[in-house]
Amino acid sequence: MRRETPRLFRVRLLAVFSVGFLAAAAARGEEQSPIDLRRQDAVLVHANELARLHFDYASRATLEVVDTGSPDEEATVRANVPAGAGRLTVGGVTYDLRQFHWHTPSEHRIEGETFPMEMHLVHEGPGGSLLVVGIFLREGHRHGELEKIFADLPEEGDPTSVPGFKLSRLLPGDRRSIRYRGSLTTPPFTEGVQWVVLVDPLEVPGEMIAAFEALFPEGNSREPQPLNGRTVRTDAKWKSVGKAAALDGSNCWKSGIAAGSTGTASSP
């Protein structure tokens, strides 16, 4: 094996230090994610005041699934999506689905409560802009598509291939959402990310949640970050349900916002 020269070692050490310094600086930004989604911080608007979500996901795609370093708390299991397999258009801007991954417990909270897991669908738009769709996962019915991945979770450094995956099955039927401007939740914590958190959770079997928790016994979620005056908008009305809060269109918020209220449209 070729020996590393002192000069090369110093260069490599400086690069590692620089990356860590930049990540630490970004983590101190004013628009960090995730956040605790609370009723008093959000503005309720009509659905037509939020840019509509147009998902165009291929019926089937072959995924490359990788373990990025379990049980490290900043690692995850990530499914890489082939180019062109999935797109999301919001406000006239089209974003390509690059990958999706999971966190346990959920990174976003509702009224301080978490779900067992959260899935992030990471989209890239013009100029490298990012839009992430967050979806809560809770224990319930089986989910045939996600079970294709979780039936054979990869080991670190040994990716697996999952053919014939229906990307459209990643999406709940209810597309109401909470939207705000934030950041990546892992290093380098880049800001300027558009967040769309869907309020309708997906149900998955308990053994799937347990399999992921076994990889990350200490969890792999970042703590909620300060809102710092950011605007949070939603087209869903609020309702608390048991231990894990949820949003439900059958009840109005008790914050003095009428069901027929109007507001300024968000972007996206």
TIZA-340704 format. One record per residue: residue number from 1; residue in three letters; chain; x, y, z of N, C-alpha, C, O in turn. Coordinates in steps of 0.2 Angstrom, whole numbers, always signed. Example, Ala and Ser with C-alpha at 12.3 -4.5 7.8 and 13.67 -1.06 7.14 Angstrom:
ATOM   kefi   domi   firo     npx     npy     npz    capx    capy    capz     cpx     cpy     cpz     opx     opy     opz
ATOM      1    ALA      A     +66     -28     +39     +62     -22     +39     +66     -16     +39     +71     -17     +42
ATOM      2    SER      A     +64     -11     +35     +68      -5     +36     +64      +0     +39     +67      +6     +40
END
This chain:
ATOM   kefi   domi   firo     npx     npy     npz    capx    capy    capz     cpx     cpy     cpz     opx     opy     opz
ATOM      1    MET      A      +4      -6      +0      +0      +0      +0      +4      +6      +0      +9      +7      +4
ATOM      2    ARG      A      +3     +11      -4      +7     +17      -5      +6     +21      +1      +0     +23      +4
ATOM      3    ARG      A     +12     +24      +4     +11     +28     +10      +9     +35      +9     +11     +38      +3
ATOM      4    GLU      A      +5     +38     +13      +3     +45     +12      +8     +50     +15     +11     +49     +20
ATOM      5    THR      A     +10     +54     +10     +15     +59     +12     +13     +64     +17      +7     +65     +18
ATOM      6    PRO      A     +17     +67     +21     +15     +72     +26     +11     +78     +23      +6     +80     +26
ATOM      7    ARG      A     +13     +80     +17      +9     +85     +14      +2     +83     +12      -2     +87     +13
ATOM      8    LEU      A      +2     +77      +9      -5     +75      +7      -9     +74     +13     -15     +75     +13
ATOM      9    PHE      A      -7     +72     +18     -10     +71     +24     -13     +78     +27     -19     +78     +29
ATOM     10    ARG      A      -9     +83     +27     -11     +89     +29     -17     +92     +24     -21     +95     +27
ATOM     11    VAL      A     -16     +91     +18     -21     +93     +13     -28     +90     +14     -33     +93     +14
ATOM     12    ARG      A     -27     +83     +15     -34     +80     +17     -37     +82     +23     -43     +82     +24
ATOM     13    LEU      A     -33     +83     +28     -35     +85     +35     -38     +92     +34     -44     +93     +38
ATOM     14    LEU      A     -35     +96     +31     -38    +103     +30     -45    +103     +26     -50    +106     +28
ATOM     15    ALA      A     -45     +98     +21     -52     +97     +17     -57     +95     +22     -63     +97     +22
ATOM     16    VAL      A     -56     +90     +26     -61     +87     +31     -63     +93     +36     -69     +94     +37
ATOM     17    PHE      A     -58     +97     +38     -59    +102     +43     -64    +107     +40     -68    +110     +43
ATOM     18    SER      A     -62    +109     +33     -66    +114     +30     -73    +112     +29     -78    +116     +30
ATOM     19    VAL      A     -74    +106     +27     -81    +103     +26     -85    +104     +33     -91    +106     +33
ATOM     20    GLY      A     -82    +101     +38     -85    +102     +45     -86    +109     +47     -92    +110     +50
ATOM     21    PHE      A     -82    +113     +45     -83    +120     +47     -89    +123     +44     -93    +127     +47
ATOM     22    LEU      A     -89    +122     +37     -95    +125     +33    -101    +122     +35    -106    +125     +36
ATOM     23    ALA      A    -101    +115     +37    -108    +112     +39    -110    +115     +46    -116    +117     +47
ATOM     24    ALA      A    -105    +116     +50    -106    +119     +57    -109    +126     +56    -114    +129     +60
ATOM     25    ALA      A    -106    +130     +51    -108    +137     +50    -115    +137     +47    -120    +141     +49
ATOM     26    ALA      A    -117    +132     +43    -124    +132     +40    -129    +130     +45    -134    +133     +45
ATOM     27    ALA      A    -127    +126     +50    -131    +123     +55    -133    +129     +59    -138    +128     +63
ATOM     28    ARG      A    -130    +134     +60    -132    +140     +64    -136    +145     +60    -137    +151     +62
ATOM     29    GLY      A    -138    +143     +54    -142    +148     +50    -149    +149     +53    -151    +146     +58
ATOM     30    GLU      A    -152    +154     +50    -159    +156     +52    -165    +152     +50    -170    +153     +52
ATOM     31    GLU      A    -164    +148     +44    -169    +145     +41    -167    +137     +41    -167    +134     +36
ATOM     32    GLN      A    -167    +134     +47    -165    +127     +47    -171    +123     +48    -177    +125     +50
ATOM     33    SER      A    -170    +116     +46    -175    +111     +47    -173    +105     +51    -167    +104     +51
ATOM     34    PRO      A    -177    +101     +54    -184    +102     +53    -187    +107     +58    -183    +110     +62
ATOM     35    ILE      A    -194    +107     +59    -197    +112     +64    -203    +108     +67    -205    +103     +64
ATOM     36    ASP      A    -205    +111     +73    -211    +108     +76    -217    +112     +73    -217    +118     +74
ATOM     37    LEU      A    -221    +109     +70    -227    +112     +66    -232    +113     +71    -236    +108     +74
ATOM     38    ARG      A    -234    +119     +73    -238    +121     +78    -244    +125     +75    -243    +130     +71
ATOM     39    ARG      A    -250    +125     +78    -256    +128     +76    -255    +136     +76    -256    +139     +71
ATOM     40    GLN      A    -252    +138     +81    -251    +145     +82    -246    +149     +77    -246    +155     +76
ATOM     41    ASP      A    -242    +144     +74    -237    +147     +70    -239    +147     +62    -235    +150     +58
ATOM     42    ALA      A    -244    +144     +61    -246    +143     +54    -252    +147     +52    -256    +149     +56
ATOM     43    VAL      A    -252    +149     +45    -258    +153     +42    -262    +148     +38    -259    +145     +33
ATOM     44    LEU      A    -268    +148     +39    -273    +143     +35    -275    +147     +29    -277    +153     +30
ATOM     45    VAL      A    -274    +144     +23    -276    +147     +17    -280    +143     +13    -280    +137     +14
ATOM     46    HIS      A    -284    +145      +8    -288    +141      +4    -283    +137      -1    -277    +139      -2
ATOM     47    ALA      A    -285    +131      -3    -281    +127      -7    -279    +130     -13    -273    +129     -15
ATOM     48    ASN      A    -283    +134     -16    -281    +137     -22    -276    +143     -21    -274    +146     -26
ATOM     49    GLU      A    -274    +144     -15    -269    +149     -14    -262    +147     -13    -257    +150     -12
ATOM     50    LEU      A    -262    +140     -13    -255    +136     -13    -254    +134     -20    -259    +131     -23
ATOM     51    ALA      A    -248    +134     -22    -247    +132     -29    -248    +124     -29    -246    +120     -25
ATOM     52    ARG      A    -252    +122     -34    -254    +115     -34    -248    +110     -35    -243    +112     -39
ATOM     53    LEU      A    -248    +104     -32    -243     +99     -33    -245     +95     -39    -250     +91     -38
ATOM     54    HIS      A    -241     +95     -44    -242     +90     -50    -237     +85     -50    -231     +86     -52
ATOM     55    PHE      A    -238     +79     -47    -234     +74     -47    -234     +70     -53    -240     +68     -55
ATOM     56    ASP      A    -229     +68     -56    -228     +64     -63    -223     +59     -61    -217     +59     -63
ATOM     57    TYR      A    -225     +54     -58    -221     +48     -56    -222     +42     -61    -227     +40     -62
ATOM     58    ALA      A    -216     +39     -63    -217     +34     -68    -220     +28     -64    -220     +27     -58
ATOM     59    SER      A    -224     +24     -68    -227     +18     -65    -222     +13     -61    -224     +10     -56
ATOM     60    ARG      A    -217     +12     -65    -212      +7     -62    -205     +10     -63    -203     +13     -68
ATOM     61    ALA      A    -200      +9     -58    -193     +11     -59    -189      +6     -55    -191      +3     -51
ATOM     62    THR      A    -183      +6     -57    -178      +1     -54    -174      +6     -49    -170     +11     -51
ATOM     63    LEU      A    -174      +4     -43    -171      +8     -38    -164      +5     -36    -163      -1     -36
ATOM     64    GLU      A    -159     +10     -34    -153      +8     -31    -154     +10     -23    -154     +16     -22
ATOM     65    VAL      A    -153      +5     -19    -155      +6     -12    -148      +5      -8    -145      +0      -9
ATOM     66    VAL      A    -146     +11      -4    -140     +11      -1    -140     +12      +7    -145     +16      +8
ATOM     67    ASP      A    -136      +9     +11    -136     +11     +18    -130     +16     +18    -124     +14     +17
ATOM     68    THR      A    -131     +22     +20    -126     +27     +20    -122     +27     +26    -117     +32     +27
ATOM     69    GLY      A    -123     +22     +31    -118     +22     +37    -121     +21     +43    -119     +23     +48
ATOM     70    SER      A    -127     +16     +43    -130     +15     +50    -125     +11     +55    -120      +8     +52
ATOM     71    PRO      A    -125     +13     +61    -130     +16     +65    -129     +23     +66    -132     +26     +70
ATOM     72    ASP      A    -125     +26     +62    -123     +34     +63    -130     +38     +63    -134     +37     +58
ATOM     73    GLU      A    -130     +42     +67    -137     +46     +68    -137     +51     +62    -143     +53     +61
ATOM     74    GLU      A    -132     +52     +58    -133     +57     +52    -133     +53     +46    -133     +55     +40
ATOM     75    ALA      A    -134     +46     +46    -135     +42     +41    -142     +40     +40    -146     +42     +43
ATOM     76    THR      A    -143     +36     +34    -150     +34     +33    -150     +28     +28    -144     +26     +26
ATOM     77    VAL      A    -155     +25     +26    -156     +21     +20    -159     +25     +14    -164     +28     +15
ATOM     78    ARG      A    -156     +25      +9    -158     +30      +3    -159     +26      -3    -155     +21      -5
ATOM     79    ALA      A    -165     +27      -6    -166     +24     -13    -165     +29     -18    -169     +34     -19
ATOM     80    ASN      A    -160     +28     -22    -158     +32     -28    -163     +31     -34    -164     +25     -36
ATOM     81    VAL      A    -166     +36     -37    -171     +35     -42    -168     +37     -49    -164     +42     -50
ATOM     82    PRO      A    -169     +33     -54    -166     +34     -61    -169     +41     -64    -174     +43     -62
ATOM     83    ALA      A    -164     +44     -68    -166     +50     -71    -173     +50     -75    -174     +45     -78
ATOM     84    GLY      A    -177     +55     -74    -183     +55     -78    -189     +51     -75    -194     +51     -78
ATOM     85    ALA      A    -188     +47     -70    -193     +42     -67    -198     +46     -63    -204     +44     -63
ATOM     86    GLY      A    -197     +52     -60    -202     +55     -56    -200     +63     -57    -195     +65     -56
ATOM     87    ARG      A    -206     +66     -57    -206     +74     -58    -211     +77     -54    -217     +74     -53
ATOM     88    LEU      A    -210     +83     -51    -215     +86     -47    -215     +94     -50    -209     +97     -50
ATOM     89    THR      A    -221     +96     -52    -221    +103     -54    -225    +107     -49    -231    +105     -48
ATOM     90    VAL      A    -222    +113     -47    -225    +117     -42    -224    +124     -45    -219    +126     -46
ATOM     91    GLY      A    -230    +128     -45    -230    +135     -47    -226    +136     -54    -222    +141     -55
ATOM     92    GLY      A    -226    +131     -59    -223    +132     -65    -216    +129     -65    -213    +130     -71
ATOM     93    VAL      A    -213    +127     -60    -206    +125     -59    -206    +117     -59    -210    +115     -54
ATOM     94    THR      A    -202    +114     -63    -202    +107     -63    -196    +104     -59    -190    +106     -61
ATOM     95    TYR      A    -197    +100     -54    -191     +97     -50    -191     +89     -52    -196     +86     -52
ATOM     96    ASP      A    -185     +87     -52    -184     +79     -54    -183     +76     -47    -179     +78     -43
ATOM     97    LEU      A    -186     +70     -46    -185     +66     -40    -179     +63     -41    -177     +59     -45
ATOM     98    ARG      A    -174     +64     -36    -167     +61     -36    -167     +55     -31    -164     +50     -33
ATOM     99    GLN      A    -170     +56     -25    -169     +50     -21    -174     +51     -15    -177     +56     -15
ATOM    100    PHE      A    -176     +46     -12    -180     +46      -6    -177     +42      +0    -173     +37      -1
ATOM    101    HIS      A    -178     +44      +6    -175     +41     +12    -179     +42     +18    -184     +45     +18
ATOM    102    TRP      A    -177     +39     +24    -181     +39     +30    -177     +41     +36    -171     +41     +36
ATOM    103    HIS      A    -181     +43     +41    -179     +45     +47    -183     +42     +53    -189     +41     +52
ATOM    104    THR      A    -180     +40     +58    -184     +38     +64    -182     +41     +70    -176     +41     +72
ATOM    105    PRO      A    -186     +44     +75    -193     +45     +73    -194     +51     +68    -189     +53     +65
ATOM    106    SER      A    -200     +53     +67    -200     +58     +62    -197     +64     +64    -196     +66     +70
ATOM    107    GLU      A    -194     +68     +59    -190     +74     +60    -195     +80     +62    -194     +83     +67
ATOM    108    HIS      A    -200     +81     +57    -205     +86     +59    -209     +83     +64    -211     +77     +65
ATOM    109    ARG      A    -212     +88     +68    -216     +86     +74    -223     +90     +73    -223     +95     +70
ATOM    110    ILE      A    -228     +88     +75    -234     +91     +75    -236     +92     +83    -238     +87     +86
ATOM    111    GLU      A    -236     +98     +85    -238    +100     +92    -233     +96     +97    -235     +94    +102
ATOM    112    GLY      A    -227     +96     +95    -222     +92     +99    -222     +85     +99    -217     +82    +102
ATOM    113    GLU      A    -226     +82     +95    -227     +74     +94    -224     +72     +88    -224     +75     +83
ATOM    114    THR      A    -221     +66     +88    -218     +63     +83    -222     +57     +80    -226     +54     +84
ATOM    115    PHE      A    -221     +55     +74    -223     +49     +71    -217     +44     +71    -211     +46     +72
ATOM    116    PRO      A    -218     +37     +70    -213     +33     +71    -207     +34     +66    -201     +33     +67
ATOM    117    MET      A    -209     +36     +60    -205     +37     +54    -207     +43     +50    -213     +45     +50
ATOM    118    GLU      A    -202     +45     +46    -204     +51     +41    -200     +49     +35    -194     +47     +35
ATOM    119    MET      A    -203     +50     +29    -200     +49     +23    -199     +55     +19    -203     +59     +19
ATOM    120    HIS      A    -193     +56     +16    -191     +62     +12    -190     +61      +5    -186     +57      +3
ATOM    121    LEU      A    -194     +64      +1    -193     +63      -6    -190     +70      -9    -192     +75      -9
ATOM    122    VAL      A    -184     +69     -11    -179     +74     -12    -179     +76     -20    -178     +71     -24
ATOM    123    HIS      A    -181     +82     -22    -182     +84     -29    -177     +90     -30    -176     +94     -26
ATOM    124    GLU      A    -174     +90     -36    -170     +95     -38    -172     +99     -44    -175     +95     -49
ATOM    125    GLY      A    -172    +105     -44    -175    +109     -49    -169    +113     -53    -163    +112     -52
ATOM    126    PRO      A    -171    +118     -57    -167    +123     -60    -161    +126     -56    -163    +128     -50
ATOM    127    GLY      A    -155    +126     -58    -150    +129     -54    -148    +125     -48    -145    +128     -43
ATOM    128    GLY      A    -150    +119     -47    -149    +115     -41    -153    +116     -35    -152    +114     -30
ATOM    129    SER      A    -159    +120     -37    -164    +121     -31    -167    +115     -29    -168    +110     -33
ATOM    130    LEU      A    -168    +115     -22    -171    +109     -19    -178    +110     -16    -180    +115     -14
ATOM    131    LEU      A    -182    +105     -17    -189    +104     -14    -189     +97     -11    -188     +92     -15
ATOM    132    VAL      A    -191     +97      -5    -192     +90      -2    -199     +90      +1    -202     +94      +4
ATOM    133    VAL      A    -202     +84      -1    -208     +82      +1    -208     +77      +7    -205     +72      +7
ATOM    134    GLY      A    -210     +79     +13    -210     +75     +19    -217     +71     +20    -222     +74     +19
ATOM    135    ILE      A    -216     +65     +21    -222     +61     +22    -221     +57     +29    -216     +53     +30
ATOM    136    PHE      A    -226     +58     +33    -226     +54     +40    -228     +47     +38    -232     +45     +34
ATOM    137    LEU      A    -225     +42     +42    -227     +35     +42    -229     +33     +49    -226     +34     +54
ATOM    138    ARG      A    -234     +29     +49    -237     +27     +55    -239     +19     +55    -240     +17     +49
ATOM    139    GLU      A    -239     +16     +60    -240      +9     +60    -248      +7     +58    -252     +11     +60
ATOM    140    GLY      A    -249      +2     +53    -255      +1     +51    -255      -5     +46    -252     -10     +47
ATOM    141    HIS      A    -259      -3     +40    -259      -8     +35    -253     -10     +32    -248      -6     +32
ATOM    142    ARG      A    -252     -15     +28    -246     -17     +24    -245     -12     +18    -250      -9     +16
ATOM    143    HIS      A    -239     -11     +16    -238      -7     +11    -233     -11      +6    -227     -11      +7
ATOM    144    GLY      A    -236     -13      +1    -233     -18      -4    -227     -15      -7    -222     -19      -8
ATOM    145    GLU      A    -227      -9      -9    -221      -6     -12    -215      -5      -8    -209      -7      -9
ATOM    146    LEU      A    -216      -2      -2    -211      -1      +3    -208      -7      +5    -202      -7      +7
ATOM    147    GLU      A    -212     -12      +6    -210     -19      +9    -205     -22      +4    -201     -26      +6
ATOM    148    LYS      A    -205     -20      -3    -200     -23      -7    -193     -20      -5    -188     -24      -6
ATOM    149    ILE      A    -193     -14      -3    -186     -12      +0    -184     -15      +6    -179     -17      +7
ATOM    150    PHE      A    -189     -15     +11    -188     -16     +18    -187     -24     +19    -185     -26     +24
ATOM    151    ALA      A    -189     -28     +14    -188     -35     +15    -181     -37     +14    -179     -43     +17
ATOM    152    ASP      A    -177     -33     +11    -170     -34     +10    -166     -28     +11    -163     -26      +6
ATOM    153    LEU      A    -166     -25     +17    -162     -19     +18    -154     -20     +17    -152     -25     +19
ATOM    154    PRO      A    -151     -16     +13    -144     -17     +12    -140     -16     +18    -141     -12     +23
ATOM    155    GLU      A    -134     -19     +17    -128     -17     +22    -124     -11     +19    -124     -10     +13
ATOM    156    GLU      A    -121      -8     +24    -117      -2     +22    -111      -5     +17    -108     -10     +18
ATOM    157    GLY      A    -111      -1     +11    -106      -3      +6    -108      -8      +1    -104     -10      -3
ATOM    158    ASP      A    -114     -11      +2    -117     -16      -2    -124     -14      -5    -129     -17      -2
ATOM    159    PRO      A    -125     -10     -10    -131      -8     -12    -135     -14     -15    -133     -19     -17
ATOM    160    THR      A    -142     -13     -15    -146     -18     -17    -150     -15     -23    -151      -8     -23
ATOM    161    SER      A    -153     -19     -27    -157     -16     -33    -164     -18     -32    -165     -24     -30
ATOM    162    VAL      A    -169     -14     -33    -176     -15     -32    -179     -14     -39    -181      -8     -40
ATOM    163    PRO      A    -181     -19     -43    -184     -17     -49    -192     -17     -49    -195     -19     -44
ATOM    164    GLY      A    -195     -14     -54    -202     -13     -54    -205     -10     -48    -211     -11     -46
ATOM    165    PHE      A    -202      -4     -46    -205      -1     -40    -210      +4     -43    -208      +8     -47
ATOM    166    LYS      A    -216      +5     -40    -221     +10     -42    -220     +16     -38    -222     +16     -32
ATOM    167    LEU      A    -217     +21     -40    -216     +27     -37    -222     +30     -35    -222     +34     -29
ATOM    168    SER      A    -227     +30     -38    -234     +33     -37    -237     +31     -30    -241     +34     -27
ATOM    169    ARG      A    -235     +25     -28    -237     +22     -22    -234     +25     -16    -236     +24     -10
ATOM    170    LEU      A    -229     +29     -17    -226     +33     -11    -230     +39      -9    -229     +41      -3
ATOM    171    LEU      A    -235     +41     -13    -239     +46     -11    -246     +45      -8    -249     +40     -10
ATOM    172    PRO      A    -248     +48      -3    -255     +47      +0    -260     +50      -4    -258     +54      -9
ATOM    173    GLY      A    -266     +48      -3    -271     +51      -8    -273     +58      -6    -275     +62     -11
ATOM    174    ASP      A    -272     +60      +0    -273     +67      +2    -267     +71      +1    -262     +70      +4
ATOM    175    ARG      A    -267     +76      -3    -261     +80      -5    -261     +87      -1    -257     +91      -3
ATOM    176    ARG      A    -266     +88      +4    -265     +94      +8    -258     +94     +11    -255     +89     +13
ATOM    177    SER      A    -256    +100     +13    -249    +101     +15    -248    +106     +19    -252    +111     +20
ATOM    178    ILE      A    -242    +106     +22    -239    +112     +26    -233    +114     +23    -228    +110     +21
ATOM    179    ARG      A    -232    +120     +21    -226    +123     +17    -222    +128     +21    -225    +133     +24
ATOM    180    TYR      A    -216    +128     +20    -211    +133     +23    -204    +132     +20    -203    +128     +16
ATOM    181    ARG      A    -200    +137     +21    -193    +138     +18    -189    +135     +24    -189    +138     +29
ATOM    182    GLY      A    -184    +130     +22    -180    +128     +27    -173    +126     +24    -170    +129     +20
ATOM    183    SER      A    -171    +120     +27    -164    +117     +25    -164    +110     +24    -169    +107     +26
ATOM    184    LEU      A    -158    +107     +22    -157    +100     +23    -157     +98     +30    -155    +103     +34
ATOM    185    THR      A    -158     +92     +32    -158     +91     +39    -152     +87     +41    -151     +84     +47
ATOM    186    THR      A    -147     +86     +36    -141     +82     +37    -135     +87     +34    -137     +91     +30
ATOM    187    PRO      A    -129     +86     +37    -124     +90     +34    -124     +90     +26    -125     +85     +23
ATOM    188    PRO      A    -123     +96     +23    -121    +102     +26    -126    +107     +28    -125    +113     +29
ATOM    189    PHE      A    -132    +105     +29    -138    +109     +32    -139    +115     +27    -141    +120     +30
ATOM    190    THR      A    -139    +114     +21    -140    +119     +16    -147    +122     +16    -151    +118     +17
ATOM    191    GLU      A    -147    +129     +17    -153    +132     +17    -156    +134     +10    -153    +132      +5
ATOM    192    GLY      A    -162    +137     +10    -165    +138      +3    -169    +132      +1    -171    +132      -5
ATOM    193    VAL      A    -170    +127      +5    -174    +121      +3    -182    +123      +4    -184    +125      +9
ATOM    194    GLN      A    -186    +121      -1    -193    +122      -1    -196    +116      +2    -195    +110      +0
ATOM    195    TRP      A    -199    +116      +8    -202    +110     +11    -210    +110     +10    -213    +115     +11
ATOM    196    VAL      A    -212    +104      +8    -219    +102      +7    -220     +96     +12    -218     +91     +10
ATOM    197    VAL      A    -223     +97     +18    -225     +91     +22    -232     +89     +21    -237     +93     +23
ATOM    198    LEU      A    -233     +84     +18    -240     +81     +17    -243     +79     +24    -240     +76     +28
ATOM    199    VAL      A    -249     +81     +25    -253     +80     +31    -256     +73     +32    -258     +71     +38
ATOM    200    ASP      A    -256     +69     +27    -259     +63     +27    -254     +57     +28    -250     +56     +23
ATOM    201    PRO      A    -253     +54     +33    -248     +49     +34    -249     +43     +30    -255     +41     +28
ATOM    202    LEU      A    -244     +39     +28    -244     +33     +25    -244     +28     +31    -241     +28     +36
ATOM    203    GLU      A    -248     +22     +30    -248     +17     +34    -243     +11     +32    -243     +10     +26
ATOM    204    VAL      A    -239      +9     +37    -234      +3     +35    -235      -2     +41    -237      +0     +46
ATOM    205    PRO      A    -233      -8     +40    -233     -13     +45    -228     -12     +50    -223      -9     +49
ATOM    206    GLY      A    -229     -14     +56    -225     -13     +62    -218     -16     +61    -213     -13     +64
ATOM    207    GLU      A    -218     -22     +58    -211     -25     +57    -207     -21     +52    -201     -21     +53
ATOM    208    MET      A    -210     -17     +48    -205     -13     +44    -202      -7     +48    -196      -5     +47
ATOM    209    ILE      A    -206      -4     +52    -204      +1     +57    -198      -2     +61    -193      +1     +62
ATOM    210    ALA      A    -200      -8     +64    -195     -11     +68    -188     -13     +65    -183     -12     +68
ATOM    211    ALA      A    -189     -15     +58    -182     -16     +54    -178     -10     +54    -172     -10     +54
ATOM    212    PHE      A    -181      -4     +53    -177      +2     +52    -175      +4     +58    -169      +7     +59
ATOM    213    GLU      A    -179      +4     +64    -176      +6     +70    -171      +1     +73    -166      +4     +76
ATOM    214    ALA      A    -170      -5     +70    -165      -9     +72    -158      -7     +69    -153      -8     +72
ATOM    215    LEU      A    -159      -4     +63    -153      -1     +60    -150      +5     +64    -144      +7     +64
ATOM    216    PHE      A    -155      +9     +67    -153     +15     +70    -156     +15     +77    -161     +19     +78
ATOM    217    PRO      A    -153     +11     +82    -156     +11     +88    -157     +17     +92    -161     +18     +97
ATOM    218    GLU      A    -152     +22     +91    -152     +29     +94    -156     +34     +90    -156     +40     +91
ATOM    219    GLY      A    -159     +31     +84    -163     +36     +80    -158     +39     +75    -152     +39     +76
ATOM    220    ASN      A    -161     +42     +70    -157     +46     +65    -160     +53     +63    -161     +54     +57
ATOM    221    SER      A    -163     +56     +68    -167     +62     +66    -164     +68     +70    -161     +67     +75
ATOM    222    ARG      A    -164     +74     +66    -162     +80     +69    -167     +83     +73    -173     +82     +72
ATOM    223    GLU      A    -165     +86     +79    -170     +90     +83    -173     +96     +80    -170     +98     +75
ATOM    224    PRO      A    -179     +97     +81    -183    +103     +78    -178    +110     +79    -175    +110     +85
ATOM    225    GLN      A    -179    +114     +74    -175    +120     +74    -179    +126     +75    -185    +126     +74
ATOM    226    PRO      A    -177    +132     +78    -181    +138     +79    -184    +140     +72    -181    +140     +67
ATOM    227    LEU      A    -190    +142     +73    -194    +145     +67    -191    +152     +65    -191    +153     +59
ATOM    228    ASN      A    -189    +156     +70    -186    +162     +68    -190    +167     +64    -188    +170     +59
ATOM    229    GLY      A    -196    +167     +65    -201    +171     +61    -203    +169     +54    -206    +173     +51
ATOM    230    ARG      A    -201    +163     +52    -203    +161     +46    -211    +160     +45    -214    +159     +50
ATOM    231    THR      A    -213    +161     +39    -220    +160     +37    -221    +152     +36    -218    +149     +32
ATOM    232    VAL      A    -226    +149     +39    -228    +143     +38    -236    +143     +35    -240    +146     +39
ATOM    233    ARG      A    -237    +140     +30    -244    +140     +27    -246    +133     +26    -243    +129     +24
ATOM    234    THR      A    -253    +133     +26    -256    +126     +26    -263    +127     +23    -266    +132     +24
ATOM    235    ASP      A    -265    +122     +19    -272    +122     +17    -276    +116     +21    -282    +114     +18
ATOM    236    ALA      A    -274    +114     +26    -277    +109     +30    -279    +112     +37    -276    +116     +40
ATOM    237    LYS      A    -285    +110     +40    -287    +112     +46    -285    +107     +51    -283    +102     +50
ATOM    238    TRP      A    -284    +110     +57    -281    +107     +63    -285    +102     +67    -291    +104     +69
ATOM    239    LYS      A    -283     +96     +69    -286     +92     +74    -281     +88     +77    -277     +85     +74
ATOM    240    SER      A    -281     +87     +84    -276     +83     +87    -279     +76     +88    -285     +75     +89
ATOM    241    VAL      A    -275     +71     +87    -278     +64     +87    -273     +60     +91    -267     +58     +89
ATOM    242    GLY      A    -275     +58     +97    -271     +54    +102    -264     +57    +103    -263     +63    +104
ATOM    243    LYS      A    -260     +52    +104    -253     +54    +105    -249     +58    +100    -246     +63    +101
ATOM    244    ALA      A    -250     +55     +94    -247     +59     +88    -252     +63     +85    -257     +61     +82
ATOM    245    ALA      A    -251     +70     +84    -256     +74     +82    -257     +73     +74    -252     +71     +71
ATOM    246    ALA      A    -262     +75     +71    -264     +74     +64    -268     +80     +62    -270     +84     +66
ATOM    247    LEU      A    -268     +81     +55    -272     +87     +53    -278     +84     +49    -278     +78     +46
ATOM    248    ASP      A    -284     +87     +50    -290     +84     +48    -295     +90     +45    -296     +94     +49
ATOM    249    GLY      A    -297     +89     +39    -301     +94     +36    -308     +95     +39    -312     +99     +37
ATOM    250    SER      A    -310     +90     +43    -317     +90     +46    -318     +95     +52    -323     +97     +54
ATOM    251    ASN      A    -312     +98     +54    -312    +103     +60    -309    +109     +58    -303    +109     +55
ATOM    252    CYS      A    -311    +115     +60    -308    +121     +59    -303    +122     +65    -304    +119     +70
ATOM    253    TRP      A    -298    +126     +64    -293    +128     +69    -297    +132     +74    -302    +135     +73
ATOM    254    LYS      A    -295    +132     +80    -297    +136     +86    -293    +142     +87    -292    +144     +92
ATOM    255    SER      A    -290    +144     +81    -286    +150     +82    -289    +156     +79    -285    +162     +78
ATOM    256    GLY      A    -295    +156     +78    -299    +162     +76    -299    +163     +68    -301    +168     +66
ATOM    257    ILE      A    -296    +158     +65    -296    +158     +57    -302    +155     +55    -303    +149     +56
ATOM    258    ALA      A    -306    +158     +51    -312    +155     +49    -311    +150     +43    -306    +151     +40
ATOM    259    ALA      A    -315    +146     +42    -314    +141     +37    -314    +144     +30    -311    +142     +25
ATOM    260    GLY      A    -317    +150     +29    -317    +153     +23    -312    +159     +22    -313    +163     +18
ATOM    261    SER      A    -307    +159     +27    -302    +164     +27    -298    +164     +20    -298    +159     +17
ATOM    262    THR      A    -295    +170     +19    -291    +170     +13    -284    +173     +16    -283    +175     +21
ATOM    263    GLY      A    -279    +172     +11    -272    +174     +13    -268    +175      +7    -271    +174      +1
ATOM    264    THR      A    -262    +176      +8    -257    +177      +2    -255    +171      +0    -253    +166      +4
ATOM    265    ALA      A    -254    +169      -6    -252    +163      -9    -245    +162      -7    -241    +167      -8
ATOM    266    SER      A    -243    +156      -6    -235    +155      -4    -232    +152     -10    -235    +151     -15
ATOM    267    SER      A    -225    +152     -10    -221    +150     -16    -216    +145     -13    -212    +147     -10
ATOM    268    PRO      A    -217    +139     -15    -222    +136     -19    -228    +135     -16    -233    +133     -19
END
